[in-house]
């Protein structure tokens, strides 16, 4: 170890789709004894706030880079979320129309590391010299990726064990990896199809704990335990929607045609869980539409009916709020509108989110109307932020971590500044799930994640292992703090794009 490091190696285990309260409830019931031991003897938080939208991408992506989406030609990740249309700013008109990226397709997943862009770095790229290992980790730029023998939780972590037992299998210098990231996706699949309260989902978390116990034993047997930090985190929480609704016929009734990138035809592309991410044609598919074009949208259906898309989207069942950008926004400065309605009168109301700056230097201001959709004015800590001033991400984190819509005033502009972001976001608050993707209704399971409520935005945060790691319970943190904290432990400085900070800076 160097004089500035507490450990020589770090292992980050990212377990997909675990709500913090559920995870620590299982720890309290002694269902996860190995993870409990790591937490009790190290650093943990039951109140770690993830990215918005609370979807695997960008949440998982942002953990591995310690940063967020944004105007990625300057700073941040080029991946705004799970599904996106590849528009650019300024628009790059050419023979090929903008792609649709689908985060669930294998051929698209292979392009993730390129999609990140050059103005952010994975933890491997930030960690100096050494060997770097990914076990099924999809954001593996700068590391050696090992596929598991079987796509099971046990096999993914067993692969890490085997390299610690015999590093020369993949590293010619015979040294164990300085940084390892292992990704556990099975929990997400079970949560969607079975539910967070289903025995199979809970059993999978128990399997994960046992596999971590086996990894700890291997680290002890090989003499690496005392010099290794183990980080455990999830990308997002979850919820169960009250209703499942097939929205496809409504879009057909309105004459909206699915965008086809090969032809450059169609009106829209959308992915919808409880939150809808709507991309619409501007003057063509290279351009985002203006506000006026959204108000007077002419469909490509025979007869070319005219739609006010805002009114059209407000008629979707359960929609409580709508986000869209101002026409005059620039990457450096702009306005995002939060439209909502008085539930009694139906009157349209509008809150304003203003942003300025990039990356760690971004500051945002929230200007609510009389109703204050987020209800920040009703809580002492968050009410202090309604002072007509711009605030940093850490100020929003401190003031809103205990309530619904935590840190979201910072997060929404980071999404919309990305040229690949959509044009309008609609959101229920979990009353309805639509399961609609790229022109088709794909699923009818009510268990999901995407909304801004704290049950979908809070994840477990744990770092332990080596006895050199101090015991520390954090009252709050954010998921992007994981990478700078692990880098701190091995004596490395984070990349300039990192927005998270070492949790030692909180104390």
C-alpha positions as CSV (number, residue, x, y, z in Angstrom):
1,X,0.0,0.0,0.0
2,X,1.1,3.6,-0.7
3,X,1.2,6.2,2.0
4,X,-2.0,7.7,0.7
5,X,-4.0,4.5,0.4
6,X,-5.8,2.3,2.9
7,X,-6.1,-0.8,0.7
8,X,-4.4,-2.2,-2.4
9,X,-7.5,-3.6,-4.2
10,X,-11.2,-2.8,-4.4
11,X,-14.1,-5.1,-5.5
12,X,-17.4,-3.4,-6.4
13,X,-20.5,-5.6,-6.5
14,X,-23.5,-4.0,-8.2
15,X,-26.7,-5.9,-7.5
16,X,-29.5,-4.7,-9.8
17,X,-32.9,-3.5,-8.6
18,X,-32.7,-3.5,-4.8
19,X,-34.6,-1.0,-2.6
20,X,-32.6,0.2,0.4
21,X,-35.3,-0.4,2.9
22,X,-35.9,-4.0,1.7
23,X,-32.2,-4.8,1.7
24,X,-31.5,-3.5,5.2
25,X,-34.7,-5.2,6.4
26,X,-33.2,-8.5,5.3
27,X,-30.0,-7.7,7.0
28,X,-32.0,-7.0,10.2
29,X,-33.7,-10.4,9.9
30,X,-30.2,-12.0,9.6
31,X,-31.0,-13.2,6.0
32,X,-27.8,-11.6,4.7
33,X,-25.1,-12.4,7.3
34,X,-22.0,-11.9,5.1
35,X,-23.2,-8.6,3.8
36,X,-24.2,-7.6,7.3
37,X,-20.6,-8.2,8.5
38,X,-19.2,-6.1,5.8
39,X,-21.6,-3.2,6.6
40,X,-21.2,-3.4,10.4
41,X,-17.4,-3.3,10.2
42,X,-17.2,-0.7,7.5
43,X,-19.1,2.1,5.9
44,X,-22.8,2.0,5.1
45,X,-25.9,4.1,4.4
46,X,-29.5,3.2,4.3
47,X,-30.2,6.5,2.5
48,X,-28.2,6.6,-0.7
49,X,-29.9,8.5,-3.5
50,X,-29.5,7.2,-7.0
51,X,-29.8,9.0,-10.4
52,X,-33.1,10.1,-12.1
53,X,-34.7,8.5,-14.1
54,X,-34.4,5.6,-11.7
55,X,-33.8,3.1,-14.5
56,X,-30.8,0.7,-14.9
57,X,-29.3,3.1,-17.4
58,X,-28.4,5.7,-16.4
59,X,-28.2,4.6,-12.8
60,X,-25.8,1.7,-13.2
61,X,-23.8,3.6,-15.8
62,X,-23.4,6.6,-13.4
63,X,-22.2,4.5,-10.5
64,X,-19.3,3.0,-12.6
65,X,-18.2,6.5,-13.8
66,X,-19.0,8.5,-10.7
67,X,-20.8,11.1,-12.8
68,X,-24.0,11.7,-14.7
69,X,-25.5,12.4,-18.1
70,X,-25.2,15.9,-19.4
71,X,-24.0,17.8,-22.5
72,X,-21.5,15.0,-23.1
73,X,-19.6,16.8,-25.9
74,X,-18.3,18.9,-23.0
75,X,-18.6,16.8,-19.9
76,X,-20.4,13.7,-18.6
77,X,-21.9,10.5,-20.0
78,X,-23.5,10.2,-23.4
79,X,-26.0,7.7,-22.1
80,X,-29.2,9.5,-20.9
81,X,-31.2,6.4,-20.2
82,X,-32.2,2.8,-21.3
83,X,-33.8,3.9,-24.6
84,X,-32.7,6.9,-26.6
85,X,-32.7,8.5,-30.1
86,X,-29.3,9.4,-31.3
87,X,-29.8,13.1,-32.0
88,X,-26.9,15.5,-31.8
89,X,-26.4,19.2,-30.9
90,X,-26.0,20.9,-33.2
91,X,-28.0,18.5,-35.5
92,X,-25.8,16.5,-37.8
93,X,-27.9,16.0,-41.0
94,X,-26.8,13.2,-43.3
95,X,-27.8,10.1,-45.1
96,X,-28.4,8.1,-42.0
97,X,-31.2,9.1,-39.7
98,X,-30.7,9.0,-35.9
99,X,-30.5,5.5,-34.4
100,X,-32.8,4.2,-31.7
101,X,-30.6,2.7,-28.9
102,X,-32.3,-0.2,-27.0
103,X,-30.5,-1.0,-23.8
104,X,-31.9,-4.5,-23.7
105,X,-30.5,-5.7,-27.0
106,X,-27.2,-7.6,-27.1
107,X,-25.9,-5.9,-30.2
108,X,-26.7,-2.5,-28.7
109,X,-25.1,-3.4,-25.3
110,X,-21.8,-4.0,-27.1
111,X,-21.8,-0.3,-28.0
112,X,-22.2,1.0,-24.5
113,X,-18.6,1.8,-23.9
114,X,-18.5,3.8,-27.0
115,X,-21.8,5.5,-26.2
116,X,-20.3,6.8,-22.9
117,X,-18.2,9.2,-25.0
118,X,-14.7,10.7,-24.3
119,X,-15.6,13.2,-21.5
120,X,-16.2,10.7,-18.7
121,X,-14.2,7.7,-17.4
122,X,-15.0,4.3,-15.9
123,X,-13.5,3.6,-12.5
124,X,-10.8,1.5,-14.3
125,X,-9.6,4.4,-16.4
126,X,-9.4,6.6,-13.2
127,X,-7.4,4.1,-11.1
128,X,-3.9,4.6,-12.4
129,X,-1.7,1.6,-13.3
130,X,-2.6,-2.0,-12.5
131,X,-4.8,-4.9,-13.6
132,X,-8.5,-4.3,-14.0
133,X,-11.3,-6.9,-14.1
134,X,-15.0,-6.9,-15.1
135,X,-17.2,-9.9,-14.3
136,X,-20.3,-9.4,-16.5
137,X,-19.9,-5.6,-16.0
138,X,-21.2,-3.9,-19.1
139,X,-19.3,-0.7,-18.6
140,X,-15.9,-2.3,-18.7
141,X,-13.8,0.2,-20.7
142,X,-10.2,-0.1,-19.4
143,X,-10.6,-3.6,-18.0
144,X,-10.5,-7.3,-18.9
145,X,-14.1,-8.7,-19.2
146,X,-14.6,-12.3,-18.2
147,X,-18.0,-13.9,-19.1
148,X,-19.4,-16.2,-16.4
149,X,-19.5,-19.9,-17.1
150,X,-23.2,-19.7,-16.3
151,X,-25.3,-16.6,-16.1
152,X,-26.0,-17.0,-12.4
153,X,-25.2,-14.8,-9.4
154,X,-22.9,-17.5,-8.0
155,X,-21.0,-17.9,-11.3
156,X,-20.5,-14.2,-11.7
157,X,-18.8,-13.9,-8.3
158,X,-17.1,-17.2,-8.6
159,X,-15.3,-15.8,-11.6
160,X,-13.8,-13.1,-9.4
161,X,-12.8,-15.7,-6.9
162,X,-10.9,-17.7,-9.5
163,X,-8.9,-14.7,-10.6
164,X,-7.8,-14.0,-7.0
165,X,-6.8,-17.7,-6.7
166,X,-4.8,-17.7,-9.9
167,X,-4.4,-14.2,-11.5
168,X,-2.1,-15.4,-14.2
169,X,-5.1,-17.0,-15.9
170,X,-5.7,-13.6,-17.5
171,X,-2.9,-11.3,-16.2
172,X,0.6,-11.9,-17.5
173,X,2.2,-10.1,-14.5
174,X,0.4,-12.6,-12.1
175,X,-0.9,-9.7,-10.0
176,X,-4.5,-9.7,-8.7
177,X,-6.7,-6.9,-10.1
178,X,-6.5,-3.5,-8.5
179,X,-10.1,-2.8,-9.4
180,X,-12.9,-5.4,-10.0
181,X,-16.5,-4.7,-10.9
182,X,-19.1,-7.5,-10.8
183,X,-22.6,-6.9,-12.1
184,X,-25.5,-9.1,-10.8
185,X,-28.6,-8.8,-13.1
186,X,-30.7,-11.7,-12.0
187,X,-32.4,-9.8,-9.2
188,X,-33.7,-7.2,-11.7
189,X,-35.3,-10.0,-13.9
190,X,-37.0,-11.6,-10.8
191,X,-38.2,-8.2,-9.5
192,X,-39.9,-7.4,-12.7
193,X,-41.5,-10.8,-13.3
194,X,-42.1,-11.9,-9.8
195,X,-41.9,-8.9,-7.5
196,X,-39.7,-7.6,-4.7
197,X,-41.9,-9.5,-2.2
198,X,-41.6,-12.8,-4.0
199,X,-39.7,-15.7,-2.3
200,X,-37.6,-16.2,-5.5
201,X,-36.4,-12.6,-5.5
202,X,-35.5,-12.8,-1.8
203,X,-33.8,-16.2,-2.3
204,X,-31.7,-14.6,-5.0
205,X,-30.4,-12.0,-2.6
206,X,-29.6,-14.7,-0.1
207,X,-27.7,-16.6,-2.9
208,X,-25.8,-13.4,-3.5
209,X,-24.9,-13.1,0.2
210,X,-23.6,-16.7,0.2
211,X,-21.5,-16.0,-2.9
212,X,-20.1,-12.9,-1.2
213,X,-19.3,-15.1,1.8
214,X,-17.4,-17.5,-0.4
215,X,-15.5,-14.6,-2.0
216,X,-14.5,-13.3,1.5
217,X,-13.3,-16.8,2.4
218,X,-11.2,-16.9,-0.8
219,X,-9.7,-13.5,0.0
220,X,-8.8,-14.7,3.4
221,X,-7.3,-17.9,2.2
222,X,-5.2,-16.1,-0.5
223,X,-4.0,-13.4,1.9
224,X,-5.7,-10.5,0.2
225,X,-8.6,-9.8,2.6
226,X,-6.8,-7.3,4.8
227,X,-5.8,-5.3,1.7
228,X,-9.1,-5.4,-0.1
229,X,-12.2,-3.2,0.1
230,X,-15.5,-4.6,-1.0
231,X,-18.2,-2.2,-2.2
232,X,-21.9,-3.3,-2.5
233,X,-24.5,-1.1,-4.1
234,X,-27.6,-1.2,-6.2
235,X,-28.6,0.9,-9.2
236,X,-32.2,1.8,-8.2
237,X,-35.1,0.8,-6.0
238,X,-38.5,-0.3,-7.1
239,X,-42.3,-0.1,-6.7
240,X,-45.5,-2.0,-7.6
241,X,-47.9,-0.1,-9.9
242,X,-51.6,-0.1,-9.0
243,X,-52.8,-0.7,-12.6
244,X,-51.5,-2.1,-15.8
245,X,-52.8,-0.3,-19.0
246,X,-52.3,-1.0,-22.7
247,X,-51.6,2.5,-24.1
248,X,-51.0,1.3,-27.7
249,X,-54.6,1.7,-29.0
250,X,-54.6,5.3,-27.8
251,X,-51.6,6.3,-29.9
252,X,-53.1,4.5,-32.9
253,X,-56.3,6.4,-32.4
254,X,-54.4,9.7,-32.4
255,X,-52.7,8.7,-35.7
256,X,-49.1,8.7,-34.2
257,X,-46.8,6.5,-36.2
258,X,-43.7,4.8,-34.9
259,X,-40.3,6.3,-36.0
260,X,-38.4,4.1,-38.4
261,X,-34.7,5.1,-38.4
262,X,-33.9,3.3,-41.7
263,X,-36.4,5.3,-43.5
264,X,-36.5,8.5,-41.4
265,X,-40.3,8.2,-41.3
266,X,-42.8,8.3,-38.4
267,X,-44.0,10.7,-35.8
268,X,-42.7,9.5,-32.4
269,X,-40.7,7.0,-30.4
270,X,-41.5,6.3,-26.8
271,X,-40.6,4.0,-23.9
272,X,-43.0,3.9,-21.0
273,X,-43.1,2.2,-17.7
274,X,-44.9,4.5,-15.3
275,X,-42.8,7.3,-16.7
276,X,-43.0,8.0,-20.5
277,X,-40.0,9.3,-22.5
278,X,-41.4,10.8,-25.7
279,X,-39.3,11.7,-28.8
280,X,-41.1,13.5,-31.5
281,X,-40.2,14.6,-35.0
282,X,-39.1,18.2,-35.4
283,X,-38.7,19.7,-38.8
284,X,-37.2,16.3,-39.5
285,X,-35.8,13.5,-37.3
286,X,-32.4,15.2,-37.0
287,X,-34.0,18.1,-35.0
288,X,-35.8,18.2,-31.7
289,X,-39.2,19.9,-32.1
290,X,-39.9,23.4,-30.9
291,X,-42.6,24.2,-28.4
292,X,-44.8,25.5,-31.2
293,X,-44.2,22.3,-33.3
294,X,-45.3,20.2,-30.3
295,X,-48.5,22.3,-29.9
296,X,-49.4,22.0,-33.6
297,X,-48.0,18.6,-34.5
298,X,-49.1,17.2,-37.9
299,X,-49.1,13.4,-37.9
300,X,-47.9,11.4,-40.8
301,X,-51.1,9.3,-40.9
302,X,-53.4,9.7,-44.0
303,X,-55.1,13.0,-43.7
304,X,-52.4,14.4,-41.5
305,X,-54.4,15.3,-38.3
306,X,-53.1,18.1,-36.1
307,X,-52.4,17.4,-32.5
308,X,-51.6,19.5,-29.5
309,X,-49.2,16.9,-28.1
310,X,-49.2,18.4,-24.6
311,X,-53.0,18.0,-24.4
312,X,-52.7,14.6,-26.0
313,X,-50.3,13.3,-23.4
314,X,-52.2,14.8,-20.5
315,X,-55.1,12.4,-21.4
316,X,-52.9,9.4,-20.7
317,X,-54.3,7.7,-17.5
318,X,-52.6,8.6,-14.3
319,X,-50.2,11.3,-15.6
320,X,-49.4,13.7,-12.7
321,X,-46.6,15.7,-14.2
322,X,-44.8,16.6,-17.4
323,X,-41.3,17.9,-18.1
324,X,-40.1,19.7,-21.2
325,X,-37.3,22.1,-22.2
326,X,-37.4,25.7,-23.2
327,X,-36.6,26.5,-26.9
328,X,-33.8,28.9,-26.0
329,X,-31.8,26.5,-23.8
330,X,-28.1,26.1,-24.4
331,X,-25.7,23.5,-22.9
332,X,-24.5,26.2,-20.4
333,X,-27.8,27.7,-19.3
334,X,-31.5,27.0,-19.6
335,X,-35.0,26.2,-18.2
336,X,-36.9,23.0,-17.7
337,X,-40.7,23.3,-17.2
338,X,-42.5,21.0,-14.7
339,X,-46.1,21.1,-15.7
340,X,-48.8,19.7,-13.4
341,X,-52.5,20.3,-12.7
342,X,-54.6,21.1,-9.8
343,X,-56.4,17.9,-9.0
344,X,-59.6,19.6,-8.0
345,X,-60.0,22.2,-10.7
346,X,-57.8,20.7,-13.5
347,X,-56.1,24.1,-13.8
348,X,-52.7,23.9,-15.5
349,X,-49.8,24.8,-13.2
350,X,-46.1,25.2,-14.0
351,X,-43.0,25.0,-11.8
352,X,-39.6,26.1,-13.3
353,X,-36.2,24.5,-12.9
354,X,-33.3,26.7,-14.1
355,X,-29.8,25.3,-14.6
356,X,-26.3,26.7,-15.3
357,X,-22.9,25.1,-15.6
358,X,-21.7,21.5,-16.2
359,X,-20.7,18.5,-14.2
360,X,-19.7,19.2,-10.6
361,X,-20.1,22.9,-11.3
362,X,-23.8,22.6,-12.3
363,X,-26.2,24.7,-10.1
364,X,-29.9,24.6,-10.3
365,X,-32.8,26.8,-9.0
366,X,-36.4,25.6,-8.3
367,X,-39.1,28.2,-8.8
368,X,-42.4,26.5,-7.7
369,X,-45.8,27.9,-8.4
370,X,-48.4,28.3,-5.5
371,X,-49.0,24.5,-5.4
372,X,-45.2,23.4,-5.3
373,X,-45.5,20.0,-6.9
374,X,-42.5,18.5,-5.0
375,X,-43.9,19.9,-1.7
376,X,-40.4,21.1,-0.8
377,X,-42.0,24.1,1.0
378,X,-43.6,21.7,3.5
379,X,-40.3,20.4,4.9
380,X,-37.8,22.5,6.8
381,X,-34.6,21.3,5.1
382,X,-35.9,21.5,1.6
383,X,-37.8,24.8,2.2
384,X,-34.4,26.4,2.8
385,X,-33.5,25.8,-0.8
386,X,-36.5,27.8,-2.1
387,X,-34.5,31.0,-1.6
388,X,-34.4,32.1,-5.2
389,X,-30.8,31.0,-5.5
390,X,-29.0,28.3,-7.6
391,X,-27.7,25.4,-5.6
392,X,-25.2,22.5,-6.1
393,X,-26.1,18.8,-6.3
394,X,-24.8,18.3,-2.7
395,X,-27.0,21.1,-1.4
396,X,-30.1,19.5,-3.0
397,X,-28.9,16.1,-1.6
398,X,-28.6,17.4,1.9
399,X,-32.0,19.2,1.7
400,X,-34.1,16.5,0.1
401,X,-32.7,13.1,0.9
402,X,-35.4,12.3,3.4
403,X,-38.4,13.0,1.2
404,X,-39.9,12.2,-2.2
405,X,-38.3,13.6,-5.3
406,X,-34.8,13.6,-3.6
407,X,-32.2,15.6,-5.5
408,X,-34.4,15.7,-8.6
409,X,-34.0,19.4,-9.2
410,X,-30.4,18.6,-10.0
411,X,-31.1,15.5,-12.0
412,X,-33.7,16.6,-14.5
413,X,-31.5,19.2,-16.2
414,X,-28.6,16.7,-16.4
415,X,-30.9,14.4,-18.4
416,X,-32.4,17.1,-20.7
417,X,-29.0,18.7,-21.5
418,X,-28.0,15.5,-23.2
419,X,-28.8,15.9,-27.0
420,X,-30.0,12.2,-26.9
421,X,-32.7,13.0,-24.4
422,X,-36.4,13.0,-25.2
423,X,-38.7,15.9,-25.8
424,X,-41.3,15.4,-23.2
425,X,-41.3,13.3,-20.0
426,X,-44.7,12.3,-18.6
427,X,-44.9,10.6,-15.2
428,X,-47.5,8.9,-13.1
429,X,-46.5,8.3,-9.5
430,X,-46.8,4.5,-9.8
431,X,-50.6,4.5,-10.3
432,X,-50.2,3.0,-13.8
433,X,-47.7,0.9,-15.6
434,X,-47.8,0.9,-19.5
435,X,-44.9,-1.4,-20.6
436,X,-44.8,0.3,-24.0
437,X,-41.6,0.3,-26.1
438,X,-41.0,1.5,-29.7
439,X,-44.5,1.0,-31.0
440,X,-45.4,-2.1,-29.0
441,X,-46.8,-3.1,-25.6
442,X,-44.1,-5.4,-24.3
443,X,-45.0,-6.3,-20.7
444,X,-47.8,-6.4,-18.2
445,X,-46.0,-7.0,-14.9
446,X,-46.8,-4.2,-12.4
447,X,-43.3,-4.3,-10.7
448,X,-41.1,-1.6,-12.0
449,X,-38.7,1.4,-11.3
450,X,-38.4,4.8,-13.0
451,X,-40.3,7.3,-10.9
452,X,-38.9,10.0,-8.7
453,X,-40.4,8.8,-5.4
454,X,-37.9,7.8,-2.7
455,X,-38.9,4.1,-2.8
456,X,-37.5,4.0,-6.4
457,X,-34.6,6.4,-5.7
458,X,-33.0,4.9,-2.5
459,X,-30.4,2.2,-2.7
460,X,-28.1,0.4,-0.2
461,X,-24.5,1.7,0.0
462,X,-21.8,-0.5,1.7
463,X,-18.0,-0.5,1.8
464,X,-16.1,-2.9,4.0
465,X,-13.8,-5.8,4.1
466,X,-10.3,-4.7,5.1
467,X,-9.9,-3.8,8.8
468,X,-8.2,-0.6,7.6
469,X,-11.6,0.8,6.5
470,X,-13.1,3.0,9.3
471,X,-16.5,2.3,10.7
472,X,-18.9,4.9,9.5
473,X,-22.7,5.2,9.2
474,X,-23.7,7.8,6.7
475,X,-27.0,9.6,7.2
476,X,-27.1,10.1,3.5
477,X,-25.0,10.0,0.3
478,X,-25.5,9.6,-3.4
479,X,-24.7,6.6,-5.6
480,X,-22.0,8.5,-7.6
481,X,-20.0,8.7,-4.3
482,X,-19.1,5.1,-4.6
483,X,-16.3,5.5,-7.2
484,X,-14.5,8.5,-5.7
485,X,-14.6,6.8,-2.3
486,X,-13.1,3.6,-3.7
487,X,-10.5,5.6,-5.5
488,X,-9.7,7.4,-2.3
489,X,-9.1,4.1,-0.6
490,X,-6.5,3.0,-3.2
491,X,-4.9,6.4,-3.2
492,X,-6.1,7.6,-6.6
493,X,-7.7,10.9,-7.6
494,X,-11.0,10.9,-9.6
495,X,-11.3,12.3,-13.2
496,X,-12.4,15.9,-13.5
497,X,-15.8,14.8,-14.7
498,X,-16.7,13.0,-11.5
499,X,-19.6,14.6,-9.6
500,X,-19.7,12.2,-6.7
501,X,-17.3,12.8,-3.8
502,X,-15.5,10.6,-1.3
503,X,-17.8,9.9,1.6
504,X,-15.0,10.8,4.0
505,X,-15.7,14.4,2.9
506,X,-19.1,14.1,4.5
507,X,-17.8,13.5,8.0
